[in-house]
Amino acid sequence: MSRLARLSIRARVTAAATGVVALVLIAGGVATVATFADRERSSFDRELQARAQGPAGRAVGPAPGPRAFAPAPPGEEGDRGPPGGLLAESGSFVRVIAAGHVLQTAGDVPSEGLSDDPEPGYATEDASGGKWRTLTIELPPRPGAFVGSQRRLIQFGADAQPLEERIDSMQRRVALISALGVGLTVILASLVAGPALAPLSRLRRAVAGVTSTRELSRRLPEGEAGREVDELAQGVNEMLARLERSTAETERALEATRRFAADVGHEVRTPLTSMRANVDAVRRNPSMPEDVAREQEELVAVLDALQALARGDAAAALPREPVDMAELADSAVEAARRRHPGARVGLSAAEGEHPITGWPDGLRLLVDNLIENALRHGGARVDVRLEREAADGTMLLTVDDDGPGIPEDDRARVFERFARGTGAASSGSGLGLALVAQQAQLHGGSVTVGDAPAGGASLRVRLPATPELRRSPAYSEDQGSRKSANKVNPPSTKKV
């Protein structure tokens, strides 16, 4: 992106106005200086012409003899001449030239730099470190001169340095005036652009108000500015109206979906609970298959998970309060030991409290599902660690197991709902890790998959100390985690 594209509209307007004025001033200045210089040089040339027609020109008369036009010895050119002599004022000179030889001189003749065989007409020559303006005229042949005799020239010259100084002074004045004009244009353009762009600033603040409050019912003011700004406000209002309708329809659909999931879970769970009481009674019969009770428990767990996901989708209404993660993790570990008496579930955490702000039921759901996932799909040993990162106070919850792990190809999808990895236990529903990812995201954190020291899966959850519960759960994969096989989480056994 170019630097001009990053400028504000006010800066662009100021730059454009300054550029136009600068071009006008430069063009006007060049024309003014050129006209002045042409007029001064024309006046100077007329003075030379007047001198050629005046006494200096009339002073050159018929020569009395050849000796009068013989070259003068060096250093005596200004002292010799024909009767009547040449006339010249201070700062000017007159020369009579024949066959490339200076026959006569008068006035302030430059010591070096003048041509001894000039062409007739006006010329500007650099001589003796200065500029001289000259007018060379070819003299008529002398009376009685033979045909083919050498031509004679008379050259009138004047010091042009004062002329050039006047032109340079004019150039400096014009340049100064142009610079002042450009600077004044910058100031005035910036001052004028502010009120001119005020409607756009008001429109921007109105849009920012809609963005910050998320009140799509608000509309931008119309008819209070120029036509272009009103057209822009009208377009934004039409867009807001469409977004409002679309958002309302989406919210209604989501609310219906959440209500349906919650109602299904509530309505189905009640008869299933009654069924379980009947099944427990029937189980006392040795001929009753154990699979019936197990399938009933799994169905209840699935419904519990669906209800938990529905509550998580409505995160804006969830309660938030201080929670001691160490106490919560200890309770989850004890519950896991009771559910799986033959497994070894350990917890390591620093002494003292580990406070965090969040939804207590959601955090317990997260820990329960991590541990249950490790026990169901891992091995017989699960290590739970709770640490506090000193840099920013982030809480790090790690659950390691010694199972087969989750294949690397499955790590990108194990947090999706109803997704089950390769080699996952047949009893899993594919909702356990989805609940973990949802709750981690709701609490402003993330969950990643890594490798456990024992060769199994290592699931790490990072939670900020004071998170703001979010609305759209998602998971993030640790791109820097080591390659390993990790395992897929089963549905949580935590009742919601």
N, C-alpha and C positions, 0 to 999 in steps of 0.2 A: 504494500500500500504506500502510495506516495505521501510526502509530507503535506502537500496541499489537501489531500483527501482527509487528513486527520485534523485540519483546522476547523474551527467553529464557523457557522454561517456569518457571524459578525466579523470575524477576521477575514473571511473570504470577500465579503462586501467591501470592507476597508481596503483590502489588497487590490481588488478590481478597480475601485474608484481612484486609488492612488496611482495604479498603472496607467489608467486613461489620462489622468491629469499630467502625469510625468511625460507621457508621449506627446501630449499637446504642448507642454512647456518646452520640451526638447526641440520639437519641430519649429515652434515659434522662435525659440532662441537662436537656432541655426539660421533661420531665415532672416532674423533681425541682424545678426552679426554679419552675414553675407551681404545684406543690403548696405549696411553701414560701411563695410570694407570696400565694396564696389563704389559707393559714393565718394569715399575719401580718396581712393586711388584715381578716380576720374577727375576729382578736383585737383589732385596733385599733378596729373598729366596735363590738365589745362594750364596750370601754372608754368610747367615746362614749355608748353607750346607758346604761351604768351611771351616768355623770355626769348624763345627762338625768333619771335616776330618783333621783339622790342629792340632796345639799344644793343644788346649782346649780339643779336643776329645781324643788325645793320652795321655793326663794327667791322664785319668781315667784308672787305672791298677788293677791287682788282689788285692783284699783286704787281709791284713795280718791276720785278725781275725774278729770275730763278732763285736768287739767293734768299729772297724773303721766305721761301718755303723749304729751304734746306733744313735738314735735321739739326736741331740745336744740340750743343754738347750736353752731356749728362749734368744735371743739377742746375741748368740754366734755362730749362724749357719755359718757366714762368716769367722770364725776364726779357725774352726776345719776341718779336712779332712784327707784323707789318704796320705801316702808319695807321693811326687810329686805334690800334690795340684791341684785344678782346676784353669784354666786361664780364665780371662775375661777382656775385654777392657771397657773403659768408655762408658756409655750408653748401656751396654749389661750385661747379666748375664748368669750363668750356674748353673743348679740345678741337684742334684742326688736324685731321689725319689724311695722309696721302700714301698710297702704296704700302700700308702697314707701318708707316712711320708717323710718329706724332710730331707735327711741325710747330704747333703753337699750343700753349695752355694758359689758362687763367683761373684763379680761384683755388679752392681747397681740393686739389686733385689727390685721390687716394694713392698711396705709394706703391700698392701692389693689388693685383686681382682684376684690373680692368683689361678688357680685350683691346688689342691694337688694330683689329680688323673687324669692327662691329658691323652688323647688318642694319640698314636703315629701319627706323621705327622705334617703338617703345620697348624697353627691356629693364629687368630688375637683376642687378649683379651684386654678388658678395665680394666686397673689396675692403681690405684693411680692417677686417673684423666687423664690418657693418654692412647694411644693405643700402644700395644706391639705385635710384631710379634714373634712367637715361633716355634721351630722345636723340636719335641720330638722323641727320638730314644730309642727303647728297647735294653738294654744291653744283651750280651750273658751270659749264666749261668757261675758262677765262677767254676773254676776247683775243683772237689771233692764235689760240692754241691749235696745234695740228691735230688732225683726226687720229683717234686711238691713244691720245694722251691719257695718263692715269687719272682715275676719278678722285675727287676730293670729298671728304666728309667732315662735317662739323657736328660735334657731340655735346649736348647740353646735359648736365647731370646735377642731381640734388640728393642730399642725404635723406634717405627714406626711413631712418630709424625712428624719428618722432612719429611718422605715420604708422609704423608697425606697433609702436608703443600705445598709440591711441586705439588701434584695433584690438590689441591684447587687453587693454583696460576695459574695453567694451565687452569682450568675451568673459572676463572675470565678473563684471557686474551682472551680465545676463545669467551666468552660471550660479551666482549667489542668489539672485532673485528666483531662479528655477528651483534651487534647493529649498529655499524658504517656502516657496509655493507647494512643493511636495510635502514638506513637513506639516504645513498648515492643513493640507488636504487629509493627511493621516489623522490628525486630531479631529477635524470637523467630521470626516467620514465615520470615525469611531463613535463620536457623540451622536450623530444623526442615526447611525445604524441601530443604536440601543432602543430608542422609542419605536423605530420601524419594525424591529423584531420582537417587541414586547408581546404581541399576540401569540407568537410561537412559544415564547417562554411560558406564558399562562397555559397554553395547550399542553406543553410538556409536564408542567406540574399537575395538571388535571389527570393526565395519563398515569403519572407516578402515583397519584392518590388511588386510582383504581387498582394499580398493581399491588400496592402495599396492603390495602384493605381487602382485596379480592371481592369487592362489591361490584359484580357485573351489572347490577341494576343502575349504577351511576351512569350519567351521560355527560359528555363534554359540551361546553357552551357553544352555541352557534349564533351567527348573526352579529357578533361583537367585534369582528376584525375584517380584514380584506377578503376578497372573494376566494383566493387560493387557500387561506387558512380555514375559512368556513367549509370549503370542499373537503379539506383534510379532516376537520372535526366531524363532518357528516359521515365520511367513510369510516372513521374509527367508531362512531356511534352505531353504524350498521353492523360492524364487526362485533361490537360488544353485545348487540341484541342477538346475533346468531349464536355467540358463545354462551349467552345466558340461557337461551332455549336448549342448546345442546347439553350444557352442564346440568340443567334441571332434569332433562330426560335421563342423563347418565346417572344422576343421583337417585332418581326414582327406581331405575333398574337395579342399581347396587343395593339400595335399601330393601327392595323386594327380594333380591337374592340372599341378603344377610338374614332377613326375617324368615325366609323359607328354610335356610339351613338351620337356624336356631329352633324354629318350630318343629322341623323334622327330628332334630336331635332330642328335643324335649318330649315330643309325642311318642317317639319310638322307644326312648330309653325307659319310660315308665313301664310298658308291658314287658320289656326285656328284663327289667329288674324283678318283676313278678315271676317271669319265666325262670329266672335264675333260682328263685326260692323253691320253685317246683322241681327244677333240675337237681338242686342240692338234696331235696328229699328223695328223689328217684335214685340219686347216685349211691345211696346207702344200699341199694340193691346191687349185689355183685355182678349181675348180668348187664348193668347199665353201661354203655360205652363211655369212656372218658372223653372221646372226641366231641360229644354233644356239649359238654360243659366248657371245653376249651374254645370251641367255635362261638359259643355264646359270649364268653369273656372277650374274645377278639372283636366281636361285633359291637359290644358296648364300648371298647376302647376306640374303635373307629368313630363311633358317634361322638364320644368325648372329644376326639381330635377335631372333628368337623365343627363342633360348637366352639372350641378354642380358636380355631382359625376365623370363624365368623366374628368372634369378639375382637380378635386382633385386627380384622379389617375395619372395625369401628373404633380405631385407636383413640380418636378425639374424645371419646366419652369415658376412657379408662381412668381409674384413679391413680394418682402418683403420690408417693410418700417415701420417706427415708426407709431404707432396708439395709440390714446387716447381712452382707453376702456370705460371711463366714458362718453365721448361724443358719442361714437358709441352706447353704451347701451341706452343712453337718446334718440337718434334718433330712435332706434328700438322700444322703449316703446311708443314714440309718434305715430309711424306708427301703432302699434298694437291698440292703443286707437282709431285711425281713422277707422281701419278695424272692430273693435268691440266696438261700442259706448256704449253699455250697460254693458260692463265689467269694472272692476276696476283693473287697472294695475299700480303698484307702483314701484318706483326705489329708492333705498337707497345706497349712496356711500359717502365716505369721500370727503371733499372739496379738490379741486386741480385736477391736471392731474393724470391719471393712465396709464402711457406709457407702451407699449409692442411692440415688433417687430414681424411683421407677414404679412400675405396677407389680406389686408383690406376687400375685398369682401368675403373672406372665413370666417373671424371673424364675419362680419355682418350676413352672412348666418347662422352661428352657433347660434347667439343670437336670430335672427328672428325665427328660427325653435324651439328653446327652449320655447319661449313665445307662439308661435302659437300652439305648442303641449299642453301647459298648458291650453290655452283657449279652444281648440277644444275638448280635452279629459278630462279636469279637470272641475273646477267649474267656478264661476263668478269672482273670485278674484285671482290675480297672483301677487306675490311679487318677485321683482328682486333685488338682493343684489350683490354689488361689493366690495371685500375686498382684502387687500394686506397682505400676511403672512410675518411677520417680519423676520422669521428665514432665508429664502432664497429668499425673494422677489417674491414668486409665487403669481400669480393673481388667486383669487378664485371667480368664478361667480356662484351664486346660484339662481335657479328659483323654487319657491314653489307655490303650488296651494292648493285649498280646495276641490278637486274632490275625486273620489273613489280611486285613486291611481293605482299602477301596482301590480298585484299579484306577490308574491315572486317567484313563479315557472316560471314567464315570464321574470324576470329581466335578465336572462342570454342570452336571445335571442332578446330582443326588439331593440338592436342596429344592428341587421342583416338587410340586404336589403330586402324589401318587407315583412318583418316579422311584424305581427300585434298581439298584446296581446289579452288575453281573455277580452271580453267586450269592445274592442276598438270601436270607432265610425266607422260606415259603410263608411263614406266618406274618411277615411284615406287611403293612398296608401302604408304605411309601409316604406317610404323613409326618413321621417323627422329625426328620431333619428339616422338613418344610416348616414345622412349628418353631424349631430352633432358629432358622434363618429369619422367620417373621418377627419373633420376639427380639432378636438381636438388632434388626433394622429399626423396629419400633422404638428401641431405647437408644438410638443414635450410634449403635455399634456395628460390628461385622463378625462373621464366622468364616473360618478358613479351615482347609483340610491339609494336614501334614503327615509326617511319619513319626510314629512313637519309637522311643528307644528300644522297646521290646520287639519291634518289627511290625506292630499293628498300626491302627489308625490313631492319629492325634488330631482332635478337633479343638480349635482355639477360638474363644470368643473374647473380643475386646469391647468393653463397655466404658463410656466416659462416666466420670463421677457424678455429674449432674446433667444428664441428657434431657433433651426435649423430645417427648414422644412423637414419632413421625406417623404419617398416615399410610404410606405405600411401602409395604415390606418388600425387601429384595435381599439377595445375598451377594457377597463379593468373594471371589476366589483368590487365594494367596498365590500370586504368580511366582513368588520367589521360594515357594516351599520345595523341599527335597522330594525327589521321586520316590514313591512308595505305593504299596497297595494299601488302600484304606477301605473302610467298610461302610455299608449303607445303614442308616438309622431306621429302626422300626418305629411304629407309632408310640406315642407316649402312653404310659400307664397312669399318668397323673389325672385324677378326675377333675374336670373343669366345672 
